[in-house]
């Protein structure tokens, strides 16, 4: 829920409105004037009511010329807390006073009260017994006659009902066939209904019921349930399937439908249309799916997964997913969308959907078959193999189109041929060895598991051929001067191994693999910390952070290997404040959208300092571009400090200077976290601990402390 500070053009006052853009009109709390919600100017928006109320109070104080007095008063949240504490204190005081008063009263009059109560009970008990005795004597004969008449009139029905009710396990017939839910990128050609997931559950359930075929199926199912069955069996079938509508006699409607009543069918459909609205329960919306599950026909439902689905609240999305799961009990539900949206849906709502991501039809062949095809189609020294090796060389196994062109020396046309294939050669995406993702302006390619396995097979083949070449050379060419050895593919010797205790002088910001980023987001609880036990390899450069941005979800993931507090927070701060972030996630135009950031900088700079904890905001900053320049300077200054540490260029002790760098990195990282939150950008920070099990005691001593400080 979002709280908006809006102004009235009639009385020039300001008030708070919840989710104003979702309403048609809004009434001024001061003058009562009714406004069109679309024309209201939003001065400020925030998810927390206390923050929005604080800003409204500040605006009113400035308008009244009382800003100085306002600054001397506690903020809204503090005042509200203090008032609530006063109320609770007063309530506790009055409660204690009341207890003491009643205790004194009971001590003084308890004995008299008990004597009076016993006396009244004795008097009125006898009178009540006499009254009921007279009433029973007067109507005893009439009651006996009514009972005898009722037993005579309905004896046969009652005896039949009691005989049938003695056995509670009514024989419920096995009806219907099982449905399924699958991911697909191709719309089905034989669907009976097409649903776009861009609205709440009430609209989606209504769209399903507006389909003629679905309504006909529901009527047929109800007729089949009631065919040659008594009311007790009908009720048992509905109860066994969990089919029940509040405020409706469903078994009675089913019986009328079986008798051919068209009015009963319309009554039932009209009642279903009300599900998902008002006070209707979520269970009511499940009736359609549970009824279709009793049919011998398996209809196909085409569900179009669009980006608008994630504009709904999470609770609304979960209700939609539960509704689709009930439909899948008796229908073939096809979730049509891109592979990236399938991954996002699976990561966000896997617990609500009866579907495995293995059902994604993006690559119908297994990994083994894809590797086998690649062995037949690709040459060892082909351009496609060079692209695969370039992808594997990256820590994130992902490259943008432009970076791939540079790494593999490709032209855009040649790159397209190698990725997607032509009539004369296969492409690595076509073979299922790699996949591309992203917008048309920001396409990336990532290496898939099949691509990794193909390269492993290829390396084994090359190594085996090299051993054969060496053996042949030793037999035929005993002189070392004439030996021809293929290029070595063995790992470097231990004495040539890189010393990880000393970092290289230059650290780039690497791309985090998409599967890695999606896994990190899925495993981290909302506003919490998730721990995943997964084997990790040490990075060649532990000073290289990882970076990934999902534009569809507007979610940023940064990652760093933890070797110590200073090294980790420097990596995280650099990734968050990198040029990549300000080019793709927070460009100047996003900060200056609707002029909100510029207005805060001009009129409420102290709010950004205090409530939002935004640092690096001097008075010379006027807009988003200026602020980005300040943050980039802060990142460059942080890098300069690490260079000075490496050169020994500092006056204090090394421990003190490392503390200064760590505090600077924490400050920059915290500012970026708050700036991303202010612009509604999701963020996940991944901590990689490849040797956590070996260094558990040593790592835990400072891990808890540094994460508690940096977990803003």
PyMOL commands that set and color helices and strands:
alter all, ss='L'
color gray80, all
select helices_A, chain A and resi 20-22+37-39+49-63+67-71+76-153+155-166+201-209+212-226+231-240+250-258+262-273+282-285+287-292+307-311+314-327+339-349+357-359+367-377+383-393+401-408+412-420+449-476+480-482+494-496+514-523+565-576+579-584+588-591+593-603+605-610+624-647+654-678+696-710
alter helices_A, ss='H'
color red, helices_A
select strands_A, chain A and resi 3-7+14-18+25-27+34-36+42-46+180-184+193-196+300-304+332-336+398-400+434-437+444-447+510-511+546-550+555-561+682-688
alter strands_A, ss='S'
color yellow, strands_A
deselect
rebuild
show_as cartoon
